[in-house]
Amino acid sequence: MKLPALICLLLLTVATYPQAAQRTGQSLCAADEKVVFSCTVKRPAKFVSLCASADLTKDRGYLQYRFGVPGKIDLEFPSTRAATQHQFQYSHYFRAQVDLTEINFVSNGYQYQIFDTYNGEEKPKVSEQGVSVTAPGKPKDVALKCTAKAKADFSILENVLTNESQ
């Protein structure tokens, strides 16, 4: 390869590297963010990610929902990173054989619910993760279920968001 062509290739690689390096392979979260929840959904084949800044507390940092593919985010909520903790609600219910976690928010009238459910009392046992979306004025939601087990760490949220079950 001639030197000018090699230099052009190197410059192109360096120019696109920060955007590619920002996102991890299993989520839409940046490398310096914590993954609260992330998985791929089948239809459409996209990522659902809930990302938190490394310094997330009740008073600082941010929480953002992202939907899309690396390099093309279709939805990022909220669009700004100020006071995001007040825009999400957290709910967790646990007892023997049952574990239900939900994170809810509303964007442009659409209700979103990130869910992680396990019911060991059902035959067979039921374990589902994903996001459901309810359009304004519509009684039914559309559930986008994860194609494989989601990466999830909800413990980050326990002392940050309002817990609806308290």
C-alpha positions as CSV (number, residue, x, y, z in Angstrom):
1,M,0.0,0.0,0.0
2,K,1.4,3.4,-0.9
3,L,2.1,5.9,1.9
4,P,-0.7,8.4,0.9
5,A,-3.3,5.7,0.9
6,L,-2.1,4.4,4.2
7,I,-2.2,7.8,5.7
8,C,-5.8,8.4,4.4
9,L,-6.8,5.0,5.9
10,L,-5.2,5.9,9.2
11,L,-6.9,9.3,9.3
12,L,-10.3,7.8,8.5
13,T,-9.8,5.2,11.3
14,V,-8.8,7.8,13.8
15,A,-11.6,10.2,12.8
16,T,-14.3,7.4,13.3
17,Y,-12.6,5.8,16.4
18,P,-14.1,8.0,19.1
19,Q,-17.7,7.4,18.1
20,A,-17.0,3.6,17.7
21,A,-15.1,3.5,21.0
22,Q,-17.7,5.3,22.9
23,R,-20.2,2.4,22.9
24,T,-19.5,-1.0,24.3
25,G,-20.2,-4.1,22.3
26,Q,-23.2,-5.2,24.4
27,S,-24.9,-1.9,24.9
28,L,-25.4,1.7,23.8
29,C,-23.7,3.0,26.9
30,A,-20.4,4.8,26.6
31,A,-17.3,3.1,28.1
32,D,-17.3,5.6,31.0
33,E,-20.9,4.9,31.9
34,K,-22.5,2.2,34.0
35,V,-24.9,-0.3,32.2
36,V,-28.1,-0.4,34.3
37,F,-29.9,-2.5,31.7
38,S,-29.0,-3.6,28.1
39,C,-30.1,-6.2,25.6
40,T,-30.9,-6.7,22.0
41,V,-34.5,-7.0,20.8
42,K,-35.5,-9.0,17.8
43,R,-38.0,-6.8,15.9
44,P,-36.5,-4.5,15.1
45,A,-33.0,-5.8,15.7
46,K,-31.8,-3.0,18.0
47,F,-30.4,-2.4,21.4
48,V,-32.3,-1.3,24.5
49,S,-30.0,0.3,27.0
50,L,-30.4,2.2,30.2
51,C,-27.1,4.0,31.0
52,A,-25.9,5.9,34.1
53,S,-23.1,8.3,34.6
54,A,-20.3,6.9,36.9
55,D,-21.2,9.6,39.5
56,L,-25.0,8.9,39.6
57,T,-26.6,9.9,42.9
58,K,-30.0,11.5,43.8
59,D,-28.4,14.9,43.3
60,R,-25.9,14.5,40.5
61,G,-25.0,12.6,37.4
62,Y,-27.6,11.4,34.9
63,L,-29.6,8.4,33.7
64,Q,-30.5,7.9,30.0
65,Y,-32.5,5.4,28.0
66,R,-31.2,4.7,24.5
67,F,-32.7,2.7,21.7
68,G,-31.0,2.0,18.4
69,V,-27.8,0.6,17.1
70,P,-24.2,1.8,17.7
71,G,-23.7,4.9,15.6
72,K,-27.4,5.5,15.1
73,I,-29.5,6.1,18.2
74,D,-33.2,6.3,17.4
75,L,-34.3,7.5,20.8
76,E,-32.3,9.0,23.7
77,F,-34.4,10.0,26.7
78,P,-34.1,12.5,28.2
79,S,-32.3,14.5,25.6
80,T,-30.5,16.6,28.2
81,R,-28.6,15.2,31.2
82,A,-29.8,17.6,33.8
83,A,-32.0,16.3,36.7
84,T,-32.8,13.1,34.9
85,Q,-33.4,11.2,38.1
86,H,-36.8,12.9,38.4
87,Q,-37.9,11.6,35.0
88,F,-37.7,7.9,35.8
89,Q,-39.7,5.7,38.3
90,Y,-38.3,2.5,39.8
91,S,-40.3,-0.4,41.1
92,H,-39.1,-3.7,42.5
93,Y,-41.0,-6.5,44.0
94,F,-39.4,-9.6,45.4
95,R,-40.5,-12.7,47.3
96,A,-39.7,-16.4,47.0
97,Q,-39.9,-17.5,43.4
98,V,-40.9,-14.1,42.1
99,D,-38.7,-11.1,41.2
100,L,-40.2,-8.1,39.3
101,T,-38.3,-5.0,38.3
102,E,-39.7,-2.1,36.3
103,I,-38.3,1.3,35.3
104,N,-40.9,3.6,33.9
105,F,-40.8,7.0,32.0
106,V,-42.9,9.0,29.6
107,S,-41.5,10.6,26.4
108,N,-43.7,12.6,24.0
109,G,-46.8,11.0,25.5
110,Y,-45.5,7.4,25.0
111,Q,-45.2,5.3,28.2
112,Y,-42.1,3.2,28.4
113,Q,-41.5,0.3,30.8
114,I,-38.2,-1.5,31.0
115,F,-39.0,-4.8,32.6
116,D,-37.1,-7.7,34.1
117,T,-39.5,-10.4,35.4
118,Y,-39.0,-13.9,36.9
119,N,-41.9,-16.1,38.1
120,G,-40.7,-19.5,39.3
121,E,-44.3,-20.4,40.4
122,E,-45.4,-20.7,36.8
123,K,-45.1,-24.0,35.0
124,P,-42.8,-23.7,33.1
125,K,-40.9,-20.9,34.9
126,V,-41.2,-17.5,33.2
127,S,-38.3,-15.1,32.8
128,E,-38.7,-12.1,30.5
129,Q,-36.8,-8.9,29.9
130,G,-37.2,-6.0,27.6
131,V,-39.2,-2.8,27.1
132,S,-42.9,-2.2,26.5
133,V,-44.2,0.9,24.9
134,T,-47.8,2.2,25.1
135,A,-48.8,4.9,22.6
136,P,-50.9,7.9,23.7
137,G,-54.6,6.9,23.8
138,K,-53.9,3.2,23.1
139,P,-54.9,0.6,25.7
140,K,-52.4,-2.1,24.5
141,D,-48.7,-1.9,24.7
142,V,-46.1,-3.3,22.4
143,A,-43.5,-5.5,24.2
144,L,-40.0,-5.8,22.7
145,K,-38.5,-8.8,24.5
146,C,-34.8,-9.4,24.8
147,T,-33.4,-12.1,22.5
148,A,-31.0,-13.2,25.2
149,K,-30.4,-12.5,28.9
150,A,-30.0,-8.8,29.5
151,K,-27.1,-7.3,31.2
152,A,-28.7,-5.7,34.2
153,D,-27.6,-4.1,37.5
154,F,-30.6,-2.3,39.1
155,S,-28.8,-1.9,42.4
156,I,-27.4,1.4,41.0
157,L,-30.9,2.8,41.1
158,E,-32.1,1.7,44.6
159,N,-31.0,4.9,46.4
160,V,-31.3,7.2,43.4
161,L,-34.8,6.9,41.9
162,T,-38.2,7.1,43.5
163,N,-39.3,3.5,44.3
164,E,-43.0,3.1,43.5
165,S,-43.3,0.1,45.8
166,Q,-42.3,2.0,48.9
